[in-house]
Amino acid sequence: MPARRLTLPTHEHPSFPKDSLEQYKRKKMKKKLVFFEWLAVLALLASSCSPDLAIIQATANWDNVQQSGSFVLVNNGMKTTAPFEVQITLLDETDAVVEVAYTTIINGLGYGEKLEFKNLSLRHLLTPENQCLGQVTQAVFSIDPQNAIQEVDETNNRQAVEVTPIHVACDEMIRFEDLPAGIEFTPISHIASEGMGFAISALPMSGEYATVRSGLAVGNGQVLWLNNVWLQPKLSTPRHFIAFDAGYFGGDIYLEINGDTGASPYPDVAAIDGIVIGGVSVSVSGKPDNPGVWYFNGEINRFKVGGQELAIDNLLFWTQKIKIVS
C-alpha cells in the first residue's frame, strides 16, 4: 500500500480583508467601553445608596447683645445614617479654637429628612477666662467631624460663618446653675444665684411659683421658669443694659421698669418689641414664636419681668453708660 502524506494543521490566524479587521477592532473596543460604562453605573448606584449629610442655612446671631447659632441639616442620600455628631466651634482670626460651643449626637437621619436648630444660645460661654468671646471671628458648623459616616459627598459637612468681634462685659452673668434642680419658689420668696439676689412675687391676678428646670429649647442647662409670678433682680446700683435668653410658652407678659408698667399685661412677645417703658427701650431678637433674646437699653434702677409661662436664662447686666446695641 502506498504511504500517505501527513498534513499538519497550521496555526495561522484567519486572514481578514483590511476593512473587516478594522470593524473587528472597533467591535472589540466597543465591548470594552460598554463594560466600563456598566462598572461606572454600578459604582454610581452603590454610592447613591449611601447617606449624604449636608449643612444648609447656617447663621450666627453675633453681636454685643446676642450670641446664638441656627442651622438646618439634611440627609440627601438614599440611606438612613447611623448616629453622628453635630458641632459648633468658635475660632479666632488665626483659626485657633476659642470654644467648642455646642456638641450633640443625632441618633440617625432618614433619606430626605431635615433637622432644624433654631437660636441655640451660646451666651453661657461668655466668661472672663475667654475674654468674653471677644476674639471670635468665625462660627463653624460641622456634621460628623470625625468622618464616622461614609457619605456620597464629604465636602458639604461644614459651613463657616464670619462674625464681627464683640465687646461684652460678662463678669456679671446669672446662669442659675447653682440652684437645686426642680426646687419651687412660691410668692413671696427671696433667692440668690451667682451673687445676685432676686425677689419672686405674685402677679396681679394670680401667683403660683418659679422653679428651676432644664431640657427646654432656651438658654443652656438650667433655666428659671416663671409660672404666674414676677422676677425682680435686686439692683444695688443702676444698670444701663439688661439682656437675657427668654422662652415664651404662652400667656400674658408683664414688665415693670423704673416703676412704670407700661401697658402690662402684654398679650405676646411681638407686643413688647420696640416699646419704651420707664425711659428704657425694649427689643426682642428672633421670631416671636421662638426662643430669643430680650434686651433693655437705658438707665435701669428697678426692673421686674413676669409671665404665665416664661423661661429665663443667662441674665447679663451692664453698668456702663454706653449704647451697646450693634
Long-range contacts (C-beta under 8 A, 24 or more apart in sequence): 47-152, 48-77, 48-78, 48-152, 49-77, 49-78, 49-79, 50-77, 50-78, 50-79, 50-150, 50-151, 50-152, 51-75, 51-77, 51-78, 51-79, 51-80, 51-81, 51-109, 51-149, 51-150, 51-151, 51-152, 52-76, 52-77, 52-151, 52-152, 52-153, 52-156, 53-77, 53-81, 53-84, 53-109, 53-143, 53-144, 53-149, 53-151, 53-156, 53-157, 54-143, 54-153, 54-156, 54-157, 55-141, 55-142, 55-143, 55-156, 55-157, 55-158, 55-159, 58-139, 58-141, 58-159, 58-161, 59-161, 60-139, 60-161, 60-163, 61-119, 61-285, 61-286, 61-293, 62-136, 62-139, 62-163, 62-164, 62-166, 63-164, 63-166, 63-325, 63-326, 64-166, 64-167, 64-168, 64-324, 64-325, 64-326, 65-243, 65-283, 65-285, 65-293, 65-295, 65-324, 65-325, 65-326, 66-123, 66-243, 66-285, 66-292, 66-293, 66-295, 67-121, 67-122, 67-123, 67-125, 67-126, 67-133, 67-166, 68-119, 68-120, 68-121, 68-122, 68-123, 68-286, 68-292, 68-293, 69-101, 69-102, 69-117, 69-119, 69-120, 69-122, 69-139, 69-141, 69-161, 70-116, 70-117, 70-118, 70-119, 70-120, 71-116, 71-117, 71-141, 71-159, 72-114, 72-115, 72-116, 72-117, 73-106, 73-109, 73-114, 73-115, 73-117, 73-143, 74-109, 74-112, 74-113, 74-114, 74-115, 75-109, 75-110, 75-111, 75-112, 75-113, 76-112, 76-152, 77-111, 77-151, 77-152, 78-111, 79-111, 80-108, 80-109, 80-110, 80-111, 81-108, 81-109, 81-149, 82-108, 82-148, 82-149, 83-107, 83-108, 84-108, 84-109, 84-143, 84-144, 84-148, 84-149, 85-143, 85-144, 85-145, 85-146, 85-148, 86-117, 86-141, 86-142, 86-143, 87-141, 87-142, 87-145, 88-120, 88-122, 88-139, 88-140, 88-141, 88-142, 89-139, 89-140, 89-142, 90-122, 90-125, 90-133, 90-136, 90-138, 90-139, 90-140, 91-136, 91-137, 91-138, 91-139, 91-140, 91-160, 92-135, 92-136, 92-137, 92-138, 93-135, 93-137, 95-138, 98-130, 98-133, 98-135, 98-136, 99-125, 99-130, 99-133, 99-136, 101-125, 101-139, 118-217, 118-286, 118-290, 118-291, 119-285, 119-286, 119-290, 119-291, 119-292, 121-218, 121-219, 121-220, 121-245, 121-291, 121-293, 121-313, 121-314, 122-220, 123-173, 123-219, 123-220, 123-245, 123-293, 123-313, 123-314, 123-316, 124-173, 124-175, 124-219, 124-220, 124-221, 124-313, 124-314, 126-168, 126-170, 126-173, 126-316, 127-170, 127-173, 128-170, 128-171, 132-166, 132-167, 132-168, 132-169, 132-170, 133-166, 133-168, 133-170, 134-165, 134-166, 134-167, 134-168, 135-165, 136-163, 136-165, 136-166, 137-162, 137-163, 137-164, 137-165, 138-162, 138-163, 139-163, 164-326, 166-326, 167-324, 168-316, 168-324, 169-318, 169-319, 169-320, 170-316, 172-196, 172-316, 172-317, 172-318, 172-319, 173-314, 173-315, 173-316, 174-233, 174-314, 174-315, 174-317, 175-220, 175-221, 175-222, 175-313, 175-314, 176-212, 176-221, 176-222, 176-223, 176-224, 176-313, 177-221, 177-222, 179-212, 179-222, 179-224, 180-212, 181-212, 181-213, 181-214, 181-222, 182-211, 182-212, 182-213, 183-211, 183-212, 184-209, 184-210, 184-211, 185-209, 185-210, 185-211, 187-229, 196-233, 196-234, 196-315, 196-317, 197-233, 197-234, 198-231, 198-232, 198-233, 198-234, 199-230, 199-231, 199-232, 199-234, 200-229, 200-230, 200-231, 200-232, 201-229, 201-230, 201-232, 202-228, 202-229, 202-230, 203-228, 203-229, 203-230, 203-254, 203-306, 203-308, 204-254, 213-311, 216-247, 216-311, 217-247, 217-291, 218-245, 218-246, 218-247, 218-291, 218-311, 218-313, 219-245, 219-247, 219-291, 219-311, 219-312, 219-313, 219-314, 220-245, 220-313, 220-314, 221-313, 222-313, 223-247, 223-311, 223-312, 223-313, 224-311, 224-312, 224-313, 225-309, 225-310, 225-311, 226-305, 226-306, 226-307, 226-308, 226-309, 226-310, 226-311, 226-312, 227-308, 227-309, 228-306, 228-307, 228-308, 229-306, 230-254, 230-256, 230-304, 230-305, 230-306, 231-304, 231-305, 231-306, 231-312, 232-302, 232-303, 232-304, 233-303, 233-315, 233-317, 235-300, 235-301, 235-302, 235-303, 235-317, 237-319, 238-299, 238-300, 238-301, 238-319, 239-299, 239-300, 239-303, 239-317, 239-318, 239-319, 240-297, 240-298, 240-299, 240-300, 240-318, 240-319, 240-320, 240-321, 240-322, 241-295, 241-296, 241-297, 241-300, 241-316, 241-317, 241-318, 241-320, 241-324, 242-295, 242-296, 242-300, 242-303, 242-315, 242-316, 242-317, 242-318, 243-293, 243-294, 243-295, 243-296, 243-315, 243-316, 244-293, 244-294, 244-295, 244-312, 244-313, 244-314, 244-315, 244-316, 245-291, 245-292, 245-293, 245-312, 245-313, 245-314, 246-284, 246-291, 246-292, 246-293, 246-294, 246-310, 246-311, 246-312, 247-291, 247-310, 247-311, 247-312, 248-288, 248-289, 248-291, 248-307, 248-309, 248-310, 249-309, 249-310, 249-311, 250-308, 250-309, 251-307, 251-308, 251-309, 251-310, 252-307, 252-308, 253-305, 253-306, 253-307, 253-310, 254-304, 254-305, 254-306, 254-307, 255-282, 255-304, 255-305, 255-306, 256-302, 256-303, 256-304, 256-305, 257-296, 257-300, 257-302, 257-303, 257-304, 258-299, 258-300, 258-301, 258-302, 259-302, 278-302, 283-325, 295-325, 297-323, 297-324, 297-325
